[in-house]
Amino acid sequence: MIGRQLFPGAVLLAACLILATPGSAREINSYAIVNEDATLRISGQTVRLHGIHIPRTDRTCRTSRRPVVCGSQAALALEFRIDGFVRCELGERLQDGTVLGHCRVDASTFDAGEDLAAYLLERGWAVALPDAPIAYQTLEKIARSRGVGVWGFAGYVP
């Protein structure tokens, strides 16, 4: 009788433990270095910001005066914004060995911090991917309408 009463509790406990363990995503909070292609080097891993595309560093945007390298602007913007430490929820590993991450700066126990992908989108240095959250799509459209970042260059096509 006692064994039968404990069994449902044991099943419930086991289910709670399984649900409480993280799936494929894990979180890291560490020092970050910004690479030339605007990826982040964190704890020996290269992390790509989830939900956005950053123009390649060798791509130029045409202006009426001179060619301007667009991709390096995203890396430069990240350099200015990141003060060493970032908090990233890491997702899937890509074929090139990089990891997708949702990364934030200034995160604490009481503050979620600032989303780095949203930061780049807002300034026009990134493009929202088709499967990105609606907030990212909106930030890209606002940057386009304001003509900031890559959207300020005549003839830019992502």
C-alpha positions as CSV (number, residue, x, y, z in Angstrom):
1,M,0.0,0.0,0.0
2,I,2.7,2.4,0.9
3,G,4.6,1.6,-2.3
4,R,1.6,2.4,-4.4
5,Q,1.1,5.8,-2.7
6,L,4.7,6.8,-3.3
7,F,4.7,5.7,-6.9
8,P,2.5,8.5,-8.3
9,G,4.7,11.0,-6.3
10,A,7.9,9.6,-7.7
11,V,6.5,9.8,-11.2
12,L,5.6,13.4,-10.6
13,L,9.0,14.2,-9.2
14,A,10.7,12.5,-12.2
15,A,8.6,14.5,-14.6
16,C,9.4,17.8,-12.9
17,L,13.1,17.0,-13.0
18,I,13.0,16.2,-16.7
19,L,11.0,19.4,-17.5
20,A,13.4,21.5,-15.4
21,T,16.5,20.4,-17.2
22,P,17.4,22.6,-20.1
23,G,17.1,21.3,-23.6
24,S,19.6,22.1,-26.3
25,A,19.9,25.8,-25.2
26,R,22.3,26.8,-22.5
27,E,23.3,30.1,-21.1
28,I,26.8,31.6,-20.7
29,N,27.8,34.8,-19.1
30,S,31.3,35.7,-20.1
31,Y,33.8,38.1,-21.7
32,A,33.2,38.6,-25.4
33,I,35.4,39.7,-28.2
34,V,33.9,41.1,-31.4
35,N,35.2,39.4,-34.6
36,E,35.6,41.3,-37.9
37,D,32.4,39.7,-39.2
38,A,30.5,40.9,-36.2
39,T,30.3,37.4,-34.6
40,L,31.3,37.1,-31.0
41,R,34.0,35.0,-29.5
42,I,32.8,33.8,-26.1
43,S,34.4,31.1,-24.0
44,G,36.2,29.6,-27.0
45,Q,33.1,29.6,-29.2
46,T,32.1,31.7,-32.1
47,V,28.5,33.0,-31.6
48,R,26.3,34.4,-34.4
49,L,23.4,36.6,-33.2
50,H,20.2,34.8,-33.7
51,G,17.5,36.2,-36.0
52,I,19.7,38.6,-38.0
53,H,22.0,38.7,-41.0
54,I,25.0,41.1,-40.9
55,P,26.5,42.2,-44.2
56,R,29.9,40.7,-45.0
57,T,32.9,42.8,-44.1
58,D,34.1,42.9,-47.6
59,R,30.8,44.2,-49.1
60,T,30.7,47.8,-50.1
61,C,27.8,50.1,-50.3
62,R,27.8,52.6,-53.1
63,T,27.6,56.2,-52.4
64,S,28.0,59.1,-54.8
65,R,31.4,59.9,-53.4
66,R,33.3,56.7,-52.6
67,P,32.6,53.0,-51.7
68,V,32.0,52.4,-48.0
69,V,32.6,49.0,-46.4
70,C,29.3,48.2,-44.7
71,G,30.0,45.1,-42.7
72,S,32.7,46.5,-40.5
73,Q,30.2,49.1,-39.2
74,A,28.2,46.3,-37.5
75,A,31.4,45.0,-35.8
76,L,32.3,48.6,-34.8
77,A,28.8,49.2,-33.4
78,L,29.1,46.0,-31.3
79,E,32.6,47.0,-30.1
80,F,31.2,50.3,-28.8
81,R,28.2,48.7,-27.1
82,I,29.8,45.6,-25.5
83,D,31.7,46.4,-22.4
84,G,33.4,43.1,-22.1
85,F,30.7,40.8,-20.7
86,V,27.6,39.4,-22.4
87,R,25.0,36.9,-21.4
88,C,24.0,34.6,-24.2
89,E,21.4,31.8,-24.5
90,L,23.0,29.5,-26.9
91,G,21.0,27.5,-29.4
92,E,21.9,25.2,-32.3
93,R,25.4,24.7,-33.7
94,L,25.6,25.5,-37.4
95,Q,27.6,23.5,-40.0
96,D,30.4,26.0,-40.0
97,G,31.0,25.3,-36.2
98,T,29.5,28.6,-35.0
99,V,26.6,28.6,-32.5
100,L,23.5,30.7,-32.7
101,G,22.9,32.9,-29.7
102,H,20.5,35.4,-28.2
103,C,22.9,37.7,-26.6
104,R,22.4,40.7,-24.2
105,V,24.6,43.2,-22.5
106,D,24.0,44.9,-19.1
107,A,21.9,41.9,-17.9
108,S,21.5,41.3,-14.2
109,T,19.2,39.6,-11.8
110,F,16.8,42.5,-12.0
111,D,17.2,43.6,-15.6
112,A,17.1,41.5,-18.8
113,G,19.6,43.8,-20.4
114,E,19.8,45.0,-24.0
115,D,19.4,42.6,-26.9
116,L,22.4,42.9,-29.2
117,A,20.6,41.8,-32.4
118,A,17.9,44.4,-31.7
119,Y,20.6,47.0,-31.1
120,L,22.1,46.4,-34.6
121,L,18.7,46.3,-36.3
122,E,17.7,49.6,-34.7
123,R,20.8,51.2,-36.1
124,G,20.5,49.7,-39.5
125,W,23.6,47.5,-39.4
126,A,21.7,44.2,-39.7
127,V,18.8,42.6,-41.6
128,A,16.1,40.6,-39.9
129,L,15.9,37.0,-41.2
130,P,12.5,35.8,-42.4
131,D,12.0,33.6,-39.3
132,A,13.1,36.3,-36.9
133,P,10.7,37.6,-34.2
134,I,8.2,40.2,-35.3
135,A,9.9,42.8,-33.1
136,Y,13.1,42.3,-35.2
137,Q,11.1,42.7,-38.5
138,T,9.7,45.9,-37.1
139,L,13.0,47.3,-36.0
140,E,14.4,46.7,-39.5
141,K,11.4,48.4,-41.2
142,I,11.9,51.4,-38.9
143,A,15.6,51.6,-39.7
144,R,14.8,51.4,-43.4
145,S,12.2,54.2,-43.2
146,R,14.7,56.4,-41.3
147,G,17.5,55.6,-43.8
148,V,20.0,54.7,-41.1
149,G,22.9,52.3,-41.4
150,V,23.0,50.3,-44.6
151,W,19.6,51.7,-45.5
152,G,21.3,55.2,-45.8
153,F,23.3,54.0,-48.8
154,A,21.7,54.4,-52.3
155,G,21.0,51.2,-54.0
156,Y,21.7,48.9,-51.0
157,V,20.0,45.5,-51.4
158,P,20.4,42.9,-48.6
